[in-house]
């Protein structure tokens, strides 16, 4: 993969993130007055929310690792290398 190809993949990923902000994120967090919920929520609430999101990231990372481990084992069993 070239640097250009990697940059294209990162751009695709960011476009997907942007889509989430404009889709479900807008439904859940757009206050309808030109502000997002995080801009006006009390700081304590924002900290709690951010900690919960960080914990979710850790859980998703663990779930992904479990699936990747299973994939790795299946590939090894089949003798597949790329």
Phi and psi restraints in degrees (value plus and minus 20) as a CYANA .aco file:
   2 UNK   PHI    -103.2   -63.2
   2 UNK   PSI     147.3   187.3
   3 UNK   PHI     -81.1   -41.1
   3 UNK   PSI     -57.6   -17.6
   4 UNK   PHI     -83.1   -43.1
   4 UNK   PSI     -64.3   -24.3
   5 UNK   PHI     -84.0   -44.0
   5 UNK   PSI     -61.9   -21.9
   6 UNK   PHI     -82.2   -42.2
   6 UNK   PSI     -63.8   -23.8
   7 UNK   PHI     -80.6   -40.6
   7 UNK   PSI     -58.9   -18.9
   8 UNK   PHI     -82.7   -42.7
   8 UNK   PSI     -62.9   -22.9
   9 UNK   PHI     -84.0   -44.0
   9 UNK   PSI     -61.5   -21.5
  10 UNK   PHI     -83.2   -43.2
  10 UNK   PSI     -62.1   -22.1
  11 UNK   PHI     -79.7   -39.7
  11 UNK   PSI     -61.6   -21.6
  12 UNK   PHI     -81.8   -41.8
  12 UNK   PSI     -65.0   -25.0
  13 UNK   PHI     -79.5   -39.5
  13 UNK   PSI     -65.1   -25.1
  14 UNK   PHI     -85.9   -45.9
  14 UNK   PSI     -57.3   -17.3
  15 UNK   PHI     -82.5   -42.5
  15 UNK   PSI     -57.3   -17.3
  16 UNK   PHI     -84.5   -44.5
  16 UNK   PSI     -62.1   -22.1
  17 UNK   PHI     -80.1   -40.1
  17 UNK   PSI     -64.9   -24.9
  18 UNK   PHI     -79.2   -39.2
  18 UNK   PSI     -61.2   -21.2
  19 UNK   PHI     -81.2   -41.2
  19 UNK   PSI     -57.4   -17.4
  20 UNK   PHI     -87.4   -47.4
  20 UNK   PSI     -59.7   -19.7
  21 UNK   PHI     -82.5   -42.5
  21 UNK   PSI     -62.8   -22.8
  22 UNK   PHI    -100.2   -60.2
  22 UNK   PSI     -37.1     2.9
  23 UNK   PHI    -118.6   -78.6
  23 UNK   PSI    -123.4   -83.4
  24 UNK   PHI     -81.0   -41.0
  24 UNK   PSI     -54.2   -14.2
  25 UNK   PHI     -83.3   -43.3
  25 UNK   PSI     -60.8   -20.8
  26 UNK   PHI     -83.6   -43.6
  26 UNK   PSI     -60.0   -20.0
  27 UNK   PHI     -82.9   -42.9
  27 UNK   PSI     -58.6   -18.6
  28 UNK   PHI    -111.5   -71.5
  28 UNK   PSI     -48.5    -8.5
  29 UNK   PHI    -144.0  -104.0
  29 UNK   PSI     -33.3     6.7
  30 UNK   PHI     -97.4   -57.4
  30 UNK   PSI     101.1   141.1
  31 UNK   PHI     -98.3   -58.3
  31 UNK   PSI     -29.9    10.1
  32 UNK   PHI      60.5   100.5
  32 UNK   PSI     -14.2    25.8
  33 UNK   PHI    -145.2  -105.2
  33 UNK   PSI       2.8    42.8
  34 UNK   PHI      66.1   106.1
  34 UNK   PSI     -12.4    27.6
  35 UNK   PHI    -147.4  -107.4
  35 UNK   PSI     133.8   173.8
  36 UNK   PHI    -117.4   -77.4
  36 UNK   PSI     133.1   173.1
  37 UNK   PHI     -73.1   -33.1
  37 UNK   PSI     -59.4   -19.4
  38 UNK   PHI     -84.7   -44.7
  38 UNK   PSI     -42.6    -2.6
  39 UNK   PHI     -93.5   -53.5
  39 UNK   PSI     -44.0    -4.0
  40 UNK   PHI    -137.9   -97.9
  40 UNK   PSI     -30.9     9.1
  41 UNK   PHI     -89.0   -49.0
  41 UNK   PSI     129.0   169.0
  42 UNK   PHI     -76.5   -36.5
  42 UNK   PSI     124.9   164.9
  43 UNK   PHI     -77.2   -37.2
  43 UNK   PSI     -58.3   -18.3
  44 UNK   PHI     -81.4   -41.4
  44 UNK   PSI     -62.6   -22.6
  45 UNK   PHI     -84.1   -44.1
  45 UNK   PSI     -60.6   -20.6
  46 UNK   PHI     -83.5   -43.5
  46 UNK   PSI     -60.5   -20.5
  47 UNK   PHI     -83.6   -43.6
  47 UNK   PSI     -65.6   -25.6
  48 UNK   PHI     -80.3   -40.3
  48 UNK   PSI     -66.3   -26.3
  49 UNK   PHI     -79.6   -39.6
  49 UNK   PSI     -66.8   -26.8
  50 UNK   PHI     -83.3   -43.3
  50 UNK   PSI     -59.9   -19.9
  51 UNK   PHI     -83.7   -43.7
  51 UNK   PSI     -61.3   -21.3
  52 UNK   PHI     -83.0   -43.0
  52 UNK   PSI     -61.0   -21.0
  53 UNK   PHI     -84.4   -44.4
  53 UNK   PSI     -60.8   -20.8
  54 UNK   PHI     -82.0   -42.0
  54 UNK   PSI     -60.4   -20.4
  55 UNK   PHI     -85.1   -45.1
  55 UNK   PSI     -60.1   -20.1
  56 UNK   PHI     -81.0   -41.0
  56 UNK   PSI     -61.5   -21.5
  57 UNK   PHI     -78.6   -38.6
  57 UNK   PSI     -62.2   -22.2
  58 UNK   PHI     -83.5   -43.5
  58 UNK   PSI     -61.1   -21.1
  59 UNK   PHI     -84.9   -44.9
  59 UNK   PSI     -65.2   -25.2
  60 UNK   PHI     -83.4   -43.4
  60 UNK   PSI     -57.0   -17.0
  61 UNK   PHI     -83.2   -43.2
  61 UNK   PSI     -62.3   -22.3
  62 UNK   PHI     -84.8   -44.8
  62 UNK   PSI     -62.4   -22.4
  63 UNK   PHI     -83.9   -43.9
  63 UNK   PSI     -62.0   -22.0
  64 UNK   PHI     -82.8   -42.8
  64 UNK   PSI     -61.3   -21.3
  65 UNK   PHI     -82.6   -42.6
  65 UNK   PSI     -59.8   -19.8
  66 UNK   PHI     -80.2   -40.2
  66 UNK   PSI     -67.0   -27.0
  67 UNK   PHI     -86.9   -46.9
  67 UNK   PSI     -58.9   -18.9
  68 UNK   PHI     -85.2   -45.2
  68 UNK   PSI     -58.0   -18.0
  69 UNK   PHI     -82.0   -42.0
  69 UNK   PSI     -63.9   -23.9
  70 UNK   PHI     -83.2   -43.2
  70 UNK   PSI     -61.0   -21.0
  71 UNK   PHI     -83.3   -43.3
  71 UNK   PSI     -64.9   -24.9
  72 UNK   PHI     -78.3   -38.3
  72 UNK   PSI     -65.4   -25.4
  73 UNK   PHI     -83.0   -43.0
  73 UNK   PSI     -62.4   -22.4
  74 UNK   PHI     -83.8   -43.8
  74 UNK   PSI     -61.9   -21.9
  75 UNK   PHI     -84.4   -44.4
  75 UNK   PSI     -61.8   -21.8
  76 UNK   PHI     -83.6   -43.6
  76 UNK   PSI     -61.7   -21.7
  77 UNK   PHI     -80.8   -40.8
  77 UNK   PSI     -57.6   -17.6
  78 UNK   PHI    -104.7   -64.7
  78 UNK   PSI     -26.6    13.4
  79 UNK   PHI      51.0    91.0
  79 UNK   PSI       5.7    45.7
  80 UNK   PHI    -107.1   -67.1
  80 UNK   PSI     105.0   145.0
  81 UNK   PHI    -153.8  -113.8
  81 UNK   PSI     126.1   166.1
